[in-house]
Amino acid sequence: QVPLVESGGGLVQPGGSLKLSCTASASLSHVITRNWYRQAPGSEREFVASIHSSGATNYADSVRGRFTISRDYAKNMVSLQMNSLKPEDTAVYYCMWQTIPDIGKKLDNWGRGTQVTVSS
């Protein structure tokens, strides 16, 4: 069973907006951070945004001011609101939740990704 499932990707024109969502299965617990990464063709996967269990957020310089990460505990979900999209935002976007399955251990749980294409 895939622990995380992303949705909301698609084709959007430059300057447009999209909202990605990532829903976790009930089996994930002791989550420390909820993150978004992306990978463009021919490039390595890169960090986009994160939200810590404390509520603190962090963004890559390339998206700060345009993207907003948020969480919904009731729905066991994290979202990424993406505004003012640029062609260079085109990538497969992945959700990753880091958990602590045991004392001193960390586990990165990944989804399968959702495609975002910014093009006119």
C-alpha positions, 0 to 999 in steps of 0.5 A: 500500500502506497502511504501517500497519494498526490493529486491536483497536477495538470496543465496550466498557463504561465501565471496561473495557479494550481493546488496540489494535495497529498493524502496519507493512509491511516498507517502513517504516524509520528510524522515530523515533517511534511514535504514537497519535492519536485523533479524536472526531466533530466534534473535531480529531485529538489526540495520545494517546501516543508511544514514541521509538526510545530507549524514552521514552514520552509521554502526553496528560494525559487518558490518562496512568495509564490507557493504556500504549504499547509496541512489539514490534520482532520483530513490527514492531508497536506496541500501546496498552493502554487501561484504565479506559475512559471515554465520552470516549475514544470516537474513531477511533484512528490509528497514526502512525510518523514516519520519516526518509527522508533527512537533514533530512527527516521523514515522518509515516506514517498508518494508516486508523484503528480505531473505539473506542466506550465506551458502556453 
